[in-house]
Each structure stands twice: as structure tokens, then as C-alpha cells.
Amino acid sequence: MALLDRASSRRAAKPFLWEYVAAELCESLKGISRPFERALIIGPLAILADRIFQNRIIDVTLAPTSHADAQALSVEVVSEDRLPFTPSDFDLIIAAGNLDSVNDLPGLLIQIRRLLVPDGLFLGSLFGAGSLAQLKSAMIMAEGDRASTHIHPQIELRTLADLLSRVGFALPVADRDIIDVRYSDWRQLVADLRDHGLGNALLGDRRYLGKKFLHQLDDAWLSLADIEQRVTEQYVLLNMSGWAPGPDQPKPARRGSATISLADILSSGQDADDMLG
């Protein structure tokens, strides 16, 4: 929450990454035909709720996780560690922009599932493994054999998909979207990270790097630049969805219930499409 508080209070530019995520969530909702009556949006995208829902939802509860956003929306700030809502009270929950730095992601996902009605939908997004590869490379080159961690661990796509199943979501889906942004200076990249609250969430003292490091980082960044003196950085956005278990959802077929053997198809040499009808 501290990172998001600092970001909201010092934001100097439009949070273009959150606007991109909001637009993608809006498109996802357009592809779902069923109506939603009561929605909850958690995190920094709460302030962009109108862009996401476009008046489609009857009742929207906003749950910003920074004090500045809460003040702007005239609502109470919430903590992801303990969401102050009633179980089975929402048929749609969206959480994006804060999931990569929460203290207990599995615990938060379990809370979200419990807040959904049966067959309620969860949509989430976070920046995962592979993000900021160029900045990380430049900092490793600048630090040499004294390289240290400058950003909290980032989750892999496969791990995220497994986690959704493990915490009890039905029909879980996780996919990846890569956002390319070109920078002429690593300082602008760092400013964008701070404006979005995406800095290092690791606790503890930070080692002082000194002025020499900044010059070395300039050189390292320049070594990664293209002919136009720009570096293309990537933000790897992991999107997820899952449904609270419900009685009318599709169920996977019982193991061993298939009537056609794959081995028979392969051994016969027959076209699989013909055999399957």
C-alpha cells in the first residue's frame, strides 16, 4: 500500500499502464453476455471504474488501496490483507495493479473467492516475470559483482494458473500480454514505475549505490539502446480469470469415460477428424 500511496501523491503523468489495463478489462467484459448486478473493484483501477464498466453494472463498490485514491473517490481505503466485505456479496470482482506486491497473494485470492456468489466471476491482472528485463540487465551491468535485488520477485504465468486452481476457482484461465514502451533514459522508466506504484516492495534497508553507480548505469543503458538511442522495455501483464464454484457450471468428464481411444486413432492411421465425427 505504501508504494501506491506515494504514487498517488506524487503522480506527474497519466498512469498509462492502468489505463491500458482498464481498457483491456472493458473489452473482456464486453465478451461476457451474462449480466452482473453487484461488482467490487480492488486497487488502483478503482479510480478508473467508469472506463471499465461503462454503466453496465447496477451497483459498483470501489475499494482503492491507497489513501490518495480513497480521498479522491470519497470512500474508505482498504487493506488487501483483510477485505471488509460480506461473503457471497458480489457476482463480479476485479483486482488489478496491486496483486504483484501483496503480502499474501494466495490468501487474497481465497478472500476474493469467498466474497463471490456461486458462479461469480473474478478478473485480475498483475505484472509478472519477464517485466523490466532491460532495466534489470542495465543495473546488473552497472553493479558488476556487487549486484543486488532491486525489485520484488515476480510470478510466472504457469504458477499463476496453478494458484487459481489451488485456491478453489473453477474454470481458471491465465494468459500473458506484453506491453512495449520505448525509453531514451532509464530515469523516465523509473519515474513511470513510481507514478504507477510499481517500485520495489521488498522490506529492509536499501544499499547506497553512490554517484559512480549512476554514471555506470547511464553507460549500461546506452549499451542496450538501438540506433535511435532508445531502449524498448517490456511490461509483461498477466491476466487471470476464474469463477466461484457453482452447481450449473460445466464439469470435466469423468476420468476413463471416453468412448474413443486415442491409441486406436493413432494406430489406425485414420484422420482424427473423421473418427471424431
Backbone as CSV, one residue per row, in Angstrom:
resi,resn,N_x,N_y,N_z,CA_x,CA_y,CA_z,C_x,C_y,C_z
1,MET,0.822,-1.207,0.000,0.000,0.000,0.000,0.858,1.260,0.000
2,ALA,2.038,1.202,0.643,2.900,2.378,0.727,3.334,2.848,-0.655
3,LEU,3.660,1.901,-1.551,4.056,2.270,-2.906,2.931,2.990,-3.622
4,LEU,1.708,2.498,-3.487,0.566,3.125,-4.153,0.255,4.482,-3.536
5,ASP,0.435,4.629,-2.233,0.235,5.930,-1.594,1.206,6.957,-2.154
6,ARG,2.476,6.575,-2.260,3.469,7.501,-2.805,3.166,7.830,-4.259
7,ALA,2.754,6.817,-5.020,2.450,7.043,-6.431,1.297,8.015,-6.597
8,SER,0.229,7.826,-5.827,-0.953,8.684,-5.948,-0.653,10.115,-5.539
9,SER,0.242,10.300,-4.576,0.513,11.640,-4.075,1.491,12.413,-4.953
10,ARG,2.349,11.696,-5.705,3.379,12.384,-6.483,3.147,12.258,-7.988
11,ARG,2.062,11.640,-8.412,1.884,11.321,-9.823,2.014,12.558,-10.698
12,ALA,2.962,12.493,-11.653,3.230,13.636,-12.517,2.671,13.447,-13.916
13,ALA,2.315,12.237,-14.265,1.828,11.956,-15.612,0.650,11.006,-15.532
14,LYS,-0.034,10.819,-16.657,-1.155,9.892,-16.697,-0.667,8.475,-16.425
15,PRO,-1.389,7.719,-15.618,-0.999,6.315,-15.372,-1.362,5.455,-16.579
16,PHE,-0.547,5.538,-17.628,-0.925,4.934,-18.910,-1.043,3.416,-18.817
17,LEU,-0.266,2.795,-17.925,-0.380,1.348,-17.788,-1.731,0.955,-17.207
18,TRP,-2.191,1.698,-16.204,-3.504,1.393,-15.620,-4.616,1.682,-16.619
19,GLU,-4.451,2.716,-17.441,-5.460,3.000,-18.460,-5.516,1.865,-19.491
20,TYR,-4.357,1.313,-19.818,-4.318,0.172,-20.748,-5.036,-1.025,-20.130
21,VAL,-4.732,-1.324,-18.871,-5.365,-2.457,-18.191,-6.880,-2.250,-18.114
22,ALA,-7.303,-1.022,-17.797,-8.736,-0.729,-17.719,-9.418,-0.981,-19.061
23,ALA,-8.774,-0.569,-20.153,-9.354,-0.784,-21.480,-9.460,-2.273,-21.802
24,GLU,-8.452,-3.049,-21.413,-8.482,-4.487,-21.663,-9.584,-5.166,-20.854
25,LEU,-9.761,-4.740,-19.609,-10.823,-5.300,-18.782,-12.198,-4.973,-19.358
26,CYS,-12.347,-3.774,-19.876,-13.606,-3.383,-20.511,-13.913,-4.302,-21.690
27,GLU,-12.892,-4.607,-22.498,-13.091,-5.499,-23.640,-13.451,-6.911,-23.180
28,SER,-12.809,-7.355,-22.102,-13.126,-8.689,-21.578,-14.577,-8.776,-21.147
29,LEU,-15.069,-7.735,-20.483,-16.453,-7.737,-20.019,-17.438,-7.702,-21.185
30,LYS,-17.061,-7.032,-22.274,-17.936,-6.990,-23.448,-18.135,-8.380,-24.039
31,GLY,-17.146,-9.253,-23.845,-17.253,-10.593,-24.389,-18.042,-11.554,-23.518
32,ILE,-18.539,-11.079,-22.386,-19.318,-11.923,-21.476,-20.775,-11.486,-21.554
33,SER,-21.640,-12.368,-21.992,-23.029,-11.984,-22.251,-23.869,-11.889,-20.993
34,ARG,-23.516,-12.587,-19.949,-24.353,-12.612,-18.753,-24.330,-11.261,-18.045
35,PRO,-25.398,-10.878,-17.414,-25.439,-9.599,-16.693,-24.782,-9.726,-15.321
36,PHE,-24.281,-8.609,-14.817,-23.750,-8.537,-13.462,-24.524,-7.464,-12.707
37,GLU,-24.863,-7.761,-11.476,-25.664,-6.833,-10.685,-24.863,-6.097,-9.614
38,ARG,-23.834,-6.744,-9.060,-23.101,-6.136,-7.960,-21.617,-6.461,-8.107
39,ALA,-20.815,-5.422,-8.322,-19.391,-5.612,-8.601,-18.532,-4.930,-7.550
40,LEU,-17.329,-5.449,-7.388,-16.320,-4.880,-6.497,-15.041,-4.707,-7.300
41,ILE,-14.405,-3.532,-7.211,-13.124,-3.316,-7.870,-12.108,-2.899,-6.826
42,ILE,-11.016,-3.673,-6.734,-9.997,-3.510,-5.702,-8.718,-2.974,-6.326
43,GLY,-8.107,-1.964,-5.678,-6.800,-1.495,-6.105,-6.832,-0.189,-6.864
44,PRO,-5.721,0.154,-7.527,-5.603,1.459,-8.192,-6.544,1.658,-9.365
45,LEU,-7.114,0.579,-9.915,-8.055,0.751,-11.024,-9.432,1.195,-10.552
46,ALA,-9.635,1.270,-9.243,-10.929,1.747,-8.739,-11.240,3.134,-9.254
47,ILE,-10.195,3.955,-9.415,-10.419,5.325,-9.862,-10.773,5.382,-11.349
48,LEU,-10.596,4.255,-12.066,-10.942,4.174,-13.496,-12.161,3.290,-13.720
49,ALA,-12.979,3.118,-12.687,-14.115,2.201,-12.768,-15.071,2.548,-13.901
50,ASP,-15.323,3.838,-14.125,-16.260,4.238,-15.175,-15.796,3.747,-16.550
51,ARG,-14.493,3.747,-16.780,-13.972,3.289,-18.066,-14.115,1.787,-18.215
52,ILE,-14.026,1.073,-17.114,-14.117,-0.385,-17.169,-15.559,-0.832,-17.374
53,PHE,-16.459,-0.286,-16.568,-17.827,-0.797,-16.553,-18.740,-0.099,-17.553
54,GLN,-18.474,1.162,-17.864,-19.282,1.906,-18.829,-20.788,1.751,-18.544
55,ASN,-21.130,1.955,-17.269,-22.523,1.959,-16.809,-23.234,0.612,-16.990
56,ARG,-22.460,-0.449,-17.175,-23.092,-1.760,-17.372,-23.529,-2.375,-16.043
57,ILE,-22.819,-2.070,-14.970,-23.084,-2.690,-13.681,-24.116,-1.871,-12.911
58,ILE,-25.036,-2.547,-12.260,-26.056,-1.843,-11.482,-25.465,-1.201,-10.245
59,ASP,-24.604,-1.932,-9.538,-24.079,-1.454,-8.263,-22.592,-1.781,-8.192
60,VAL,-21.744,-0.756,-8.080,-20.300,-0.940,-8.049,-19.749,-0.448,-6.721
61,THR,-18.999,-1.289,-6.032,-18.310,-0.908,-4.805,-16.838,-0.687,-5.127
62,LEU,-16.317,0.496,-4.765,-14.925,0.845,-5.039,-14.087,0.595,-3.795
63,ALA,-12.944,-0.079,-3.981,-12.066,-0.414,-2.862,-10.631,-0.042,-3.200
64,PRO,-10.301,1.252,-3.225,-8.922,1.659,-3.507,-8.001,1.246,-2.374
65,THR,-6.741,0.994,-2.710,-5.776,0.571,-1.699,-4.755,1.653,-1.386
66,SER,-4.975,2.864,-1.878,-4.133,3.999,-1.488,-5.021,5.077,-0.890
67,HIS,-4.481,5.804,0.088,-5.263,6.833,0.773,-5.636,7.974,-0.170
68,ALA,-4.715,8.325,-1.090,-4.992,9.423,-2.011,-6.158,9.086,-2.938
69,ASP,-6.181,7.862,-3.474,-7.286,7.450,-4.340,-8.593,7.387,-3.554
70,ALA,-8.512,6.896,-2.313,-9.716,6.818,-1.486,-10.290,8.207,-1.231
71,GLN,-9.408,9.166,-0.976,-9.869,10.533,-0.745,-10.495,11.117,-2.007
72,ALA,-9.891,10.844,-3.168,-10.432,11.358,-4.427,-11.802,10.765,-4.737
73,LEU,-12.027,9.534,-4.311,-13.293,8.848,-4.583,-14.299,8.994,-3.454
74,SER,-13.858,9.613,-2.355,-14.722,9.791,-1.168,-15.214,8.458,-0.616
75,VAL,-14.295,7.495,-0.544,-14.605,6.192,0.034,-13.493,5.830,1.013
76,GLU,-13.680,4.729,1.727,-12.677,4.266,2.674,-11.583,3.479,1.957
77,VAL,-10.341,3.673,2.392,-9.245,2.870,1.874,-9.354,1.468,2.465
78,VAL,-8.924,0.441,1.698,-8.982,-0.930,2.190,-7.583,-1.528,2.208
79,SER,-7.418,-2.545,3.003,-6.185,-3.326,3.051,-6.453,-4.677,2.417
80,GLU,-5.546,-5.108,1.519,-5.747,-6.398,0.859,-5.632,-7.560,1.839
81,ASP,-4.979,-7.323,2.976,-4.819,-8.412,3.943,-6.151,-8.835,4.557
82,ARG,-7.083,-7.886,4.633,-8.389,-8.220,5.217,-9.460,-7.355,4.567
83,LEU,-10.101,-7.888,3.565,-11.122,-7.146,2.843,-12.399,-7.052,3.682
84,PRO,-12.918,-5.849,3.899,-14.040,-5.649,4.836,-15.417,-5.807,4.190
85,PHE,-15.647,-6.963,3.537,-16.903,-7.155,2.832,-17.536,-8.482,3.247
86,THR,-18.808,-8.610,2.939,-19.587,-9.786,3.340,-19.406,-10.922,2.338
87,PRO,-19.197,-12.152,2.800,-19.079,-13.289,1.875,-20.298,-13.414,0.971
88,SER,-20.050,-13.875,-0.246,-21.103,-14.110,-1.254,-21.926,-12.857,-1.512
89,ASP,-21.256,-11.707,-1.578,-21.972,-10.442,-1.749,-21.811,-9.836,-3.141
90,PHE,-20.926,-10.407,-3.984,-20.660,-9.830,-5.310,-20.727,-10.927,-6.369
91,ASP,-21.186,-10.548,-7.564,-21.133,-11.510,-8.661,-19.997,-11.202,-9.642
92,LEU,-19.264,-10.121,-9.392,-18.075,-9.793,-10.179,-17.087,-9.060,-9.292
93,ILE,-15.841,-9.518,-9.297,-14.764,-8.831,-8.567,-13.590,-8.644,-9.514
94,ILE,-13.062,-7.425,-9.544,-11.883,-7.098,-10.346,-10.790,-6.602,-9.416
95,ALA,-9.585,-7.159,-9.560,-8.422,-6.706,-8.789,-7.251,-6.612,-9.748
96,ALA,-6.667,-5.431,-9.845,-5.556,-5.236,-10.773,-4.675,-4.103,-10.277
97,GLY,-3.377,-4.239,-10.548,-2.462,-3.159,-10.219,-1.772,-3.282,-8.880
98,ASN,-2.216,-4.209,-8.047,-1.604,-4.339,-6.729,-1.296,-5.790,-6.358
99,LEU,-1.662,-6.735,-7.202,-1.544,-8.139,-6.836,-0.103,-8.636,-6.791
100,ASP,0.811,-7.984,-7.522,2.181,-8.483,-7.557,2.974,-8.131,-6.303
101,SER,2.446,-7.260,-5.449,3.204,-6.824,-4.277,2.460,-7.042,-2.960
102,VAL,1.348,-7.776,-2.977,0.627,-8.041,-1.728,1.434,-9.020,-0.876
103,ASN,1.214,-8.981,0.420,1.958,-9.851,1.328,1.612,-11.319,1.127
104,ASP,0.348,-11.606,0.828,-0.120,-12.991,0.758,-1.099,-13.115,-0.404
105,LEU,-0.566,-13.387,-1.606,-1.423,-13.479,-2.787,-2.410,-14.648,-2.693
106,PRO,-1.989,-15.849,-2.296,-2.984,-16.923,-2.157,-4.090,-16.562,-1.173
107,GLY,-3.716,-15.924,-0.059,-4.727,-15.535,0.918,-5.710,-14.523,0.357
108,LEU,-5.213,-13.569,-0.420,-6.092,-12.575,-1.026,-7.041,-13.230,-2.023
109,LEU,-6.542,-14.159,-2.838,-7.391,-14.836,-3.817,-8.465,-15.672,-3.128
110,ILE,-8.127,-16.275,-2.004,-9.131,-17.032,-1.244,-10.212,-16.083,-0.720
111,GLN,-9.800,-14.906,-0.213,-10.782,-13.917,0.235,-11.718,-13.528,-0.902
112,ILE,-11.144,-13.273,-2.074,-11.940,-12.857,-3.235,-12.943,-13.947,-3.608
113,ARG,-12.490,-15.201,-3.632,-13.407,-16.291,-3.981,-14.567,-16.362,-3.000
114,ARG,-14.293,-16.150,-1.737,-15.347,-16.232,-0.728,-16.328,-15.067,-0.823
115,LEU,-15.882,-13.952,-1.354,-16.767,-12.798,-1.491,-17.712,-12.941,-2.682
116,LEU,-17.413,-13.863,-3.583,-18.242,-14.064,-4.776,-19.430,-14.977,-4.486
117,VAL,-20.541,-14.672,-5.127,-21.673,-15.598,-5.097,-21.300,-16.830,-5.914
118,PRO,-21.988,-17.961,-5.744,-21.740,-19.114,-6.616,-21.861,-18.721,-8.090
119,ASP,-20.883,-19.124,-8.872,-20.804,-18.789,-10.290,-20.502,-17.309,-10.526
120,GLY,-19.951,-16.629,-9.508,-19.487,-15.264,-9.686,-18.118,-15.245,-10.340
121,LEU,-17.779,-14.149,-11.006,-16.572,-14.053,-11.829,-15.515,-13.177,-11.169
122,PHE,-14.270,-13.648,-11.218,-13.117,-12.850,-10.801,-12.240,-12.561,-12.014
123,LEU,-11.848,-11.293,-12.178,-10.895,-10.877,-13.204,-9.741,-10.157,-12.512
124,GLY,-8.519,-10.520,-12.851,-7.365,-9.874,-12.227,-6.230,-9.694,-13.206
125,SER,-5.343,-8.749,-12.892,-4.154,-8.504,-13.713,-3.005,-8.116,-12.803
126,LEU,-1.804,-8.542,-13.185,-0.605,-8.119,-12.474,0.579,-8.189,-13.428
127,PHE,1.641,-7.476,-13.095,2.853,-7.535,-13.902,3.736,-8.652,-13.363
128,GLY,4.097,-9.599,-14.261,4.764,-10.805,-13.826,6.171,-10.952,-14.357
129,ALA,6.691,-12.167,-14.231,8.060,-12.479,-14.612,8.316,-12.100,-16.070
130,GLY,9.474,-11.519,-16.310,9.835,-11.036,-17.637,9.707,-9.540,-17.772
131,SER,8.997,-8.910,-16.845,8.860,-7.452,-16.872,10.199,-6.789,-16.537
132,LEU,10.453,-5.655,-17.180,11.606,-4.787,-16.882,12.944,-5.499,-17.097
133,ALA,12.997,-6.381,-18.090,14.229,-7.138,-18.335,15.397,-6.228,-18.698
134,GLN,15.128,-5.169,-19.442,16.210,-4.279,-19.861,16.759,-3.472,-18.681
135,LEU,15.882,-2.969,-17.857,16.331,-2.223,-16.681,17.139,-3.122,-15.753
136,LYS,16.667,-4.345,-15.571,17.397,-5.287,-14.710,18.780,-5.568,-15.286
137,SER,18.862,-5.776,-16.598,20.152,-6.046,-17.236,21.100,-4.870,-17.063
138,ALA,20.590,-3.663,-17.269,21.430,-2.475,-17.128,21.944,-2.335,-15.697
139,MET,21.105,-2.606,-14.704,21.524,-2.464,-13.310,22.539,-3.530,-12.935
140,ILE,22.390,-4.749,-13.479,23.376,-5.795,-13.215,24.728,-5.407,-13.812
141,MET,24.711,-4.869,-15.029,25.963,-4.431,-15.651,26.596,-3.298,-14.855
142,ALA,25.782,-2.372,-14.361,26.302,-1.217,-13.634,26.890,-1.618,-12.287
143,GLU,26.307,-2.605,-11.640,26.781,-3.014,-10.319,27.915,-4.019,-10.378
144,GLY,28.059,-4.728,-11.504,29.131,-5.711,-11.620,28.960,-6.841,-10.634
145,ASP,30.032,-7.183,-9.909,29.975,-8.313,-8.977,29.303,-7.962,-7.658
146,ARG,28.782,-6.730,-7.528,28.087,-6.321,-6.309,26.573,-6.226,-6.554
147,ALA,26.089,-6.919,-7.580,24.672,-6.827,-7.952,23.782,-7.282,-6.801
148,SER,22.691,-6.540,-6.596,21.729,-6.865,-5.545,20.318,-6.762,-6.110
149,THR,19.330,-7.192,-5.311,17.934,-7.210,-5.755,17.329,-5.815,-5.647
150,HIS,16.710,-5.350,-6.731,16.104,-4.019,-6.746,14.595,-4.053,-6.950
151,ILE,14.023,-5.230,-7.118,12.580,-5.325,-7.258,12.122,-6.656,-6.660
152,HIS,10.917,-6.657,-6.143,10.389,-7.865,-5.505,10.221,-8.985,-6.537
153,PRO,10.200,-10.244,-6.080,10.032,-11.375,-7.010,8.725,-11.254,-7.798
154,GLN,8.770,-11.733,-9.043,7.604,-11.653,-9.922,7.139,-13.057,-10.279
155,ILE,5.837,-13.245,-10.332,5.247,-14.563,-10.511,5.271,-14.985,-11.980
156,GLU,5.446,-16.281,-12.216,5.421,-16.855,-13.562,3.968,-17.143,-13.968
157,LEU,3.719,-17.165,-15.284,2.376,-17.421,-15.796,1.866,-18.796,-15.350
158,ARG,2.681,-19.818,-15.464,2.243,-21.169,-15.087,1.923,-21.240,-13.594
159,THR,2.738,-20.588,-12.787,2.498,-20.579,-11.343,1.164,-19.910,-11.029
160,LEU,0.863,-18.831,-11.745,-0.388,-18.120,-11.518,-1.586,-18.989,-11.874
161,ALA,-1.503,-19.693,-13.000,-2.602,-20.572,-13.411,-2.824,-21.674,-12.381
162,ASP,-1.735,-22.256,-11.882,-1.850,-23.300,-10.854,-2.445,-22.740,-9.565
163,LEU,-2.061,-21.510,-9.230,-2.540,-20.900,-7.995,-4.053,-20.693,-8.025
164,LEU,-4.582,-20.272,-9.162,-6.025,-20.074,-9.285,-6.785,-21.367,-8.986
165,SER,-6.272,-22.476,-9.493,-6.916,-23.767,-9.227,-6.761,-24.149,-7.767
166,ARG,-5.595,-23.912,-7.221,-5.306,-24.342,-5.857,-6.177,-23.641,-4.822
167,VAL,-6.520,-22.384,-5.072,-7.327,-21.651,-4.092,-8.826,-21.852,-4.307
168,GLY,-9.199,-22.657,-5.313,-10.590,-23.060,-5.417,-11.411,-22.434,-6.516
169,PHE,-10.787,-21.701,-7.468,-11.547,-21.149,-8.576,-11.851,-22.235,-9.604
170,ALA,-13.049,-22.184,-10.163,-13.432,-23.087,-11.243,-13.118,-22.442,-12.593
171,LEU,-12.854,-23.272,-13.594,-12.603,-22.807,-14.974,-11.539,-21.704,-15.004
172,PRO,-10.390,-21.894,-14.340,-9.376,-20.831,-14.287,-8.678,-20.648,-15.634
173,VAL,-8.372,-19.400,-15.959,-7.646,-19.064,-17.186,-6.601,-18.009,-16.839
174,ALA,-5.388,-18.184,-17.349,-4.338,-17.174,-17.187,-3.631,-17.014,-18.521
175,ASP,-3.423,-15.785,-18.946,-2.695,-15.535,-20.180,-1.778,-14.334,-20.014
176,ARG,-0.970,-14.096,-21.048,0.062,-13.076,-20.966,-0.111,-12.051,-22.079
177,ASP,0.152,-10.791,-21.731,0.093,-9.687,-22.688,1.360,-8.858,-22.476
178,ILE,2.081,-8.558,-23.533,3.336,-7.825,-23.413,3.148,-6.403,-23.928
179,ILE,3.468,-5.441,-23.080,3.369,-4.024,-23.433,4.783,-3.487,-23.645
180,ASP,5.074,-3.048,-24.850,6.389,-2.483,-25.177,6.344,-0.961,-25.044
181,VAL,7.317,-0.407,-24.338,7.435,1.046,-24.197,8.885,1.426,-24.459
182,ARG,9.099,2.411,-25.316,10.456,2.827,-25.676,10.885,4.021,-24.821
183,TYR,12.103,3.921,-24.300,12.640,4.956,-23.420,14.015,5.405,-23.912
184,SER,14.240,6.715,-23.859,15.568,7.245,-24.176,16.438,7.343,-22.924
185,ASP,15.819,7.271,-21.753,16.549,7.435,-20.496,15.928,6.520,-19.438
186,TRP,16.767,5.810,-18.702,16.251,4.937,-17.654,15.547,5.730,-16.554
187,ARG,15.881,7.006,-16.417,15.245,7.828,-15.379,13.739,7.995,-15.639
188,GLN,13.364,8.101,-16.916,11.939,8.207,-17.241,11.224,6.899,-16.932
189,LEU,11.896,5.794,-17.186,11.328,4.489,-16.849,11.090,4.383,-15.341
190,VAL,12.072,4.772,-14.556,11.926,4.723,-13.100,10.804,5.656,-12.643
191,ALA,10.693,6.831,-13.279,9.616,7.762,-12.933,8.254,7.144,-13.227
192,ASP,8.139,6.432,-14.346,6.869,5.765,-14.676,6.541,4.691,-13.641
193,LEU,7.544,3.934,-13.223,7.313,2.905,-12.212,6.806,3.530,-10.914
194,ARG,7.409,4.637,-10.520,6.987,5.302,-9.288,5.593,5.894,-9.428
195,ASP,5.287,6.433,-10.601,3.955,7.006,-10.820,2.859,5.938,-10.744
196,HIS,3.218,4.691,-11.037,2.243,3.602,-11.004,2.308,2.791,-9.705
197,GLY,3.231,3.134,-8.819,3.363,2.355,-7.590,3.947,0.979,-7.830
198,LEU,4.816,0.864,-8.844,5.361,-0.442,-9.220,6.809,-0.622,-8.798
199,GLY,7.261,0.153,-7.825,8.639,0.029,-7.371,8.858,-1.214,-6.534
200,ASN,10.015,-1.272,-5.931,10.415,-2.421,-5.130,9.608,-2.486,-3.842
201,ALA,8.887,-3.586,-3.650,8.072,-3.747,-2.448,8.791,-4.530,-1.357
202,LEU,10.063,-4.893,-1.593,10.807,-5.633,-0.583,11.083,-4.752,0.628
203,LEU,10.964,-5.338,1.810,11.243,-4.616,3.039,12.735,-4.664,3.351
204,GLY,13.171,-3.776,4.245,14.563,-3.786,4.675,15.331,-2.598,4.142
205,ASP,16.529,-2.445,4.646,17.390,-1.327,4.249,17.874,-1.516,2.822
206,ARG,17.972,-0.405,2.098,18.496,-0.418,0.728,19.952,0.046,0.740
207,ARG,20.794,-0.677,0.023,22.207,-0.326,-0.032,22.402,0.955,-0.839
208,TYR,23.202,1.880,-0.290,23.502,3.120,-1.011,24.431,2.793,-2.173
209,LEU,24.048,3.202,-3.366,24.782,2.832,-4.566,25.837,3.860,-4.964
210,GLY,25.644,5.105,-4.566,26.638,6.129,-4.853,26.511,6.750,-6.236
211,LYS,27.185,7.901,-6.410,27.105,8.624,-7.679,27.776,7.861,-8.822
212,LYS,28.820,7.103,-8.502,29.522,6.349,-9.541,28.580,5.370,-10.219
213,PHE,27.679,4.778,-9.433,26.729,3.813,-9.990,25.838,4.458,-11.038
214,LEU,25.410,5.694,-10.804,24.527,6.362,-11.760,25.218,6.546,-13.107
215,HIS,26.494,6.892,-13.085,27.234,7.040,-14.345,27.385,5.673,-15.030
216,GLN,27.630,4.645,-14.236,27.754,3.308,-14.810,26.422,2.827,-15.383
217,LEU,25.334,3.201,-14.723,24.017,2.827,-15.229,23.710,3.565,-16.531
218,ASP,24.112,4.818,-16.631,23.959,5.558,-17.887,24.656,4.822,-19.027
219,ASP,25.897,4.378,-18.765,26.676,3.680,-19.796,26.027,2.339,-20.149
220,ALA,25.572,1.625,-19.136,24.951,0.327,-19.376,23.671,0.485,-20.189
221,TRP,22.866,1.485,-19.855,21.623,1.739,-20.583,21.914,2.086,-22.039
222,LEU,22.933,2.905,-22.254,23.298,3.303,-23.610,23.747,2.092,-24.429
223,SER,24.377,1.122,-23.775,24.845,-0.066,-24.488,23.688,-0.932,-24.970
224,LEU,22.526,-0.767,-24.378,21.343,-1.532,-24.770,20.490,-0.807,-25.801
225,ALA,20.808,0.450,-26.078,19.971,1.279,-26.945,20.118,0.898,-28.417
226,ASP,19.060,1.205,-29.187,19.093,0.948,-30.628,19.694,2.141,-31.353
227,ILE,19.573,2.139,-32.663,20.180,3.196,-33.474,19.568,4.564,-33.192
228,GLU,18.345,4.575,-32.659,17.684,5.829,-32.314,17.931,6.227,-30.850
229,GLN,18.887,5.536,-30.217,19.257,5.814,-28.833,18.100,5.587,-27.855
230,ARG,17.289,4.593,-28.167,16.176,4.240,-27.296,16.251,2.756,-26.931
231,VAL,15.717,2.444,-25.774,15.654,1.062,-25.300,14.183,0.670,-25.196
232,THR,13.833,-0.473,-25.770,12.454,-0.965,-25.675,12.326,-1.841,-24.436
233,GLU,11.575,-1.337,-23.473,11.325,-2.088,-22.247,9.985,-2.795,-22.351
234,GLN,9.889,-3.914,-21.670,8.658,-4.692,-21.711,8.017,-4.786,-20.329
235,TYR,6.709,-4.574,-20.306,5.892,-4.851,-19.135,5.080,-6.101,-19.475
236,VAL,5.311,-7.177,-18.744,4.621,-8.440,-19.002,3.388,-8.494,-18.100
237,LEU,2.234,-8.313,-18.713,0.970,-8.272,-17.985,0.347,-9.665,-17.973
238,LEU,0.136,-10.192,-16.780,-0.517,-11.490,-16.623,-1.981,-11.253,-16.264
239,ASN,-2.865,-11.777,-17.095,-4.308,-11.634,-16.878,-4.876,-12.961,-16.407
240,MET,-5.819,-12.904,-15.498,-6.403,-14.138,-14.975,-7.900,-13.993,-14.812
241,SER,-8.561,-15.127,-14.872,-9.991,-15.153,-14.602,-10.339,-16.493,-13.961
242,GLY,-11.369,-16.467,-13.162,-11.838,-17.693,-12.522,-13.238,-17.467,-11.987
243,TRP,-13.968,-18.550,-11.824,-15.342,-18.473,-11.354,-15.454,-19.140,-9.989
244,ALA,-16.249,-18.540,-9.132,-16.586,-19.221,-7.887,-17.373,-20.478,-8.236
245,PRO,-17.078,-21.593,-7.607,-17.792,-22.839,-7.957,-19.305,-22.676,-7.855
246,GLY,-20.007,-23.209,-8.834,-21.467,-23.137,-8.863,-22.049,-24.434,-9.390
247,PRO,-23.293,-24.753,-9.052,-23.885,-26.051,-9.430,-24.121,-26.219,-10.917
248,ASP,-24.250,-25.129,-11.669,-24.605,-25.241,-13.083,-23.407,-25.086,-14.015
249,GLN,-22.193,-25.040,-13.457,-21.021,-24.877,-14.308,-20.679,-26.167,-15.045
250,PRO,-20.035,-26.046,-16.226,-19.563,-27.254,-16.921,-18.564,-28.001,-16.047
251,LYS,-18.642,-29.314,-16.054,-17.734,-30.150,-15.283,-16.868,-30.968,-16.240
252,PRO,-15.594,-31.193,-15.894,-14.764,-32.052,-16.752,-15.307,-33.471,-16.755
253,ALA,-15.127,-34.148,-17.874,-15.619,-35.528,-17.992,-14.928,-36.427,-16.976
254,ARG,-15.659,-37.421,-16.491,-15.100,-38.363,-15.539,-13.946,-39.120,-16.176
255,ARG,-12.875,-39.289,-15.416,-11.690,-39.978,-15.925,-12.068,-41.381,-16.386
256,GLY,-11.646,-41.733,-17.615,-11.929,-43.064,-18.139,-13.267,-43.187,-18.832
257,SER,-13.994,-42.053,-19.004,-15.326,-42.124,-19.598,-15.325,-41.961,-21.116
258,ALA,-14.162,-41.766,-21.715,-14.095,-41.564,-23.161,-14.533,-42.835,-23.899
259,THR,-15.200,-42.637,-25.042,-15.675,-43.783,-25.833,-14.775,-44.062,-27.031
260,ILE,-13.818,-43.169,-27.298,-12.887,-43.349,-28.418,-11.474,-43.336,-27.857
261,SER,-10.681,-44.307,-28.220,-9.305,-44.406,-27.729,-8.372,-43.642,-28.649
262,LEU,-7.558,-42.748,-28.071,-6.571,-42.019,-28.855,-5.559,-42.987,-29.458
263,ALA,-5.222,-44.030,-28.716,-4.265,-45.014,-29.228,-4.804,-45.676,-30.499
264,ASP,-6.124,-45.982,-30.515,-6.727,-46.598,-31.703,-6.662,-45.658,-32.898
265,ILE,-6.901,-44.362,-32.640,-6.842,-43.383,-33.730,-5.450,-43.330,-34.326
266,LEU,-4.435,-43.264,-33.462,-3.062,-43.126,-33.945,-2.570,-44.378,-34.648
267,SER,-2.985,-45.562,-34.136,-2.502,-46.808,-34.729,-3.179,-47.120,-36.059
268,SER,-4.413,-46.633,-36.253,-5.148,-46.946,-37.483,-4.707,-46.108,-38.659
269,GLY,-4.078,-44.955,-38.365,-3.681,-44.070,-39.451,-4.823,-43.273,-40.016
270,GLN,-6.007,-43.414,-39.456,-7.188,-42.705,-39.936,-7.133,-41.247,-39.498
271,ASP,-7.759,-40.381,-40.278,-7.813,-38.980,-39.912,-8.638,-38.795,-38.649
272,ALA,-8.075,-38.103,-37.660,-8.747,-37.952,-36.360,-10.087,-37.243,-36.507
273,ASP,-10.156,-36.244,-37.394,-11.404,-35.510,-37.579,-12.505,-36.423,-38.086
274,ASP,-12.139,-37.393,-38.973,-13.149,-38.309,-39.486,-13.700,-39.207,-38.379
275,MET,-12.789,-39.719,-37.535,-13.238,-40.636,-36.480,-14.070,-39.952,-35.414
276,LEU,-13.767,-38.667,-35.173,-14.483,-37.944,-34.140,-15.761,-37.311,-34.677
277,GLY,-16.043,-37.502,-35.927,-17.294,-37.022,-36.487,-17.175,-35.668,-37.074
